Every structure is written in structure tokens, then in C-alpha cells.
Amino acid sequence: MIKVRFSVGNRQLKGFEISGHAMYAESGSDIVCASVSSAAYMAANTITDVIGADADAAAGDGTMSVTLNQPNEQAQAVLRGLELHLTELSKQYPQNIKLIYGGVKNA
């Protein structure tokens, strides 16, 4: 199962961490994994490279995380968009994606 942990503070998303495997299909053919990965990379790249927000981002070994170091309205919009996208995916694939709120934990 893919676990998406959203860090929340002061009614704003502060970041996310994604870990795990969807196990929907074989590696390389898993549309759930591909959908989540694509959305996460787009969000991370938009926050760090397009917006240029003060954020820490890391990816590797089946995990990805982004943490905002400073509040940023544009980055907040990207995080909300990611949240909406992954919420809808988790409704379609409840056995494969779980959203968790409250803090980003290291894998």
C-alpha cells in the first residue's frame, strides 16, 4: 500500500511524504504507482524549481518527501492540488493508497 503522510500546521499543509508500493500490478505496469509518482514529482518540482519556495525535497528508495521551511501561498496551492488529486485516487483505489494527516515521519 502507498502511504501518503501530509504534515499539517496552522490549518495549512506543510509538506508530504510518500512511501510504499501500490501492489496493484507488476512493477513497471502498475498504473496506481505511476499515477501517484507522477503527481508527487510534479508537485515537488513545481514547489522547488518553478515557484522556488524554501523547501526541502528528497526522493529515493521508494520514498519522496517535500517539507516547506517557510510559508508560501503558491506552494500551498500546489500541495492542496496534490491532496485533492491523491484523495480522488484513494477513493478509486482504497486498497492501494492511504492518506494520513498530522505529520511527516521518516521512513
C-alpha positions as CSV (number, residue, x, y, z in Angstrom):
1,M,0.0,0.0,0.0
2,I,1.2,3.5,-0.7
3,K,1.0,5.7,2.3
4,V,0.8,9.5,1.9
5,R,1.5,11.5,5.0
6,F,0.6,15.2,4.9
7,S,2.1,17.4,7.5
8,V,-0.4,19.9,8.8
9,G,0.1,23.0,10.9
10,N,-2.0,26.2,11.4
11,R,-4.6,24.8,9.0
12,Q,-2.1,24.6,6.2
13,L,-0.2,21.8,4.6
14,K,3.5,21.9,5.5
15,G,4.6,19.0,3.3
16,F,4.2,15.4,2.4
17,E,6.0,12.1,2.5
18,I,5.0,9.2,0.2
19,S,6.2,5.7,0.8
20,G,5.3,2.1,0.0
21,H,4.1,0.3,-3.1
22,A,0.6,0.1,-4.6
23,M,0.8,-3.6,-5.4
24,Y,-1.9,-3.1,-8.0
25,A,0.1,-4.7,-10.7
26,E,3.6,-5.9,-11.6
27,S,6.4,-3.3,-11.3
28,G,6.6,-1.3,-14.5
29,S,2.9,-1.9,-15.2
30,D,1.3,-0.5,-12.0
31,I,-0.9,2.4,-13.0
32,V,-1.6,3.3,-9.4
33,C,2.0,3.7,-8.6
34,A,2.7,5.6,-11.8
35,S,-0.2,8.0,-11.1
36,V,1.0,8.7,-7.5
37,S,4.6,9.1,-8.6
38,S,3.8,11.4,-11.4
39,A,1.7,13.7,-9.3
40,A,4.3,13.7,-6.5
41,Y,7.2,14.6,-8.8
42,M,5.1,17.3,-10.5
43,A,4.2,18.8,-7.1
44,A,7.8,18.6,-5.8
45,N,9.3,20.1,-9.0
46,T,6.8,22.9,-9.1
47,I,7.4,23.8,-5.5
48,T,11.2,23.7,-5.6
49,D,12.0,24.6,-9.2
50,V,9.1,26.6,-10.7
51,I,8.0,28.5,-7.6
52,G,11.4,28.5,-5.9
53,A,9.9,28.0,-2.4
54,D,12.1,27.5,0.6
55,A,11.6,23.7,0.8
56,D,13.5,20.5,1.4
57,A,12.8,17.8,-1.1
58,A,14.2,14.2,-1.3
59,A,13.4,11.1,-3.3
60,G,14.8,7.6,-3.3
61,D,14.3,4.0,-2.3
62,G,10.5,4.1,-2.8
63,T,10.0,7.4,-0.8
64,M,9.6,11.0,-1.6
65,S,9.2,14.0,0.7
66,V,8.8,17.7,0.5
67,T,8.8,20.0,3.5
68,L,8.1,23.7,3.4
69,N,10.6,25.7,5.5
70,Q,8.7,28.9,5.1
71,P,5.0,29.6,4.4
72,N,4.4,30.1,0.7
73,E,1.0,30.8,-0.8
74,Q,1.8,29.3,-4.2
75,A,3.4,26.2,-2.7
76,Q,0.3,25.8,-0.5
77,A,-1.9,25.8,-3.6
78,V,0.3,23.1,-5.2
79,L,0.1,21.0,-2.0
80,R,-3.7,21.4,-1.9
81,G,-3.9,20.3,-5.6
82,L,-1.8,17.2,-4.8
83,E,-4.0,16.5,-1.8
84,L,-7.2,16.7,-4.0
85,H,-5.6,14.5,-6.7
86,L,-4.5,11.8,-4.3
87,T,-7.8,11.9,-2.4
88,E,-9.6,11.1,-5.6
89,L,-7.1,8.3,-6.5
90,S,-7.5,6.9,-3.0
91,K,-11.3,6.7,-3.5
92,Q,-10.8,4.8,-6.7
93,Y,-8.1,2.5,-5.2
94,P,-8.8,2.3,-1.5
95,Q,-6.8,-0.9,-1.1
96,N,-3.7,0.7,-2.6
97,I,-3.5,4.3,-1.3
98,K,-3.9,5.6,2.2
99,L,-3.8,9.3,3.2
100,I,-2.6,10.2,6.7
101,Y,-2.6,13.6,8.3
102,G,-0.7,15.1,11.2
103,G,3.0,14.8,10.4
104,V,5.7,13.7,8.1
105,K,7.6,10.7,9.5
106,N,10.9,9.5,8.2
107,A,10.6,6.1,6.5
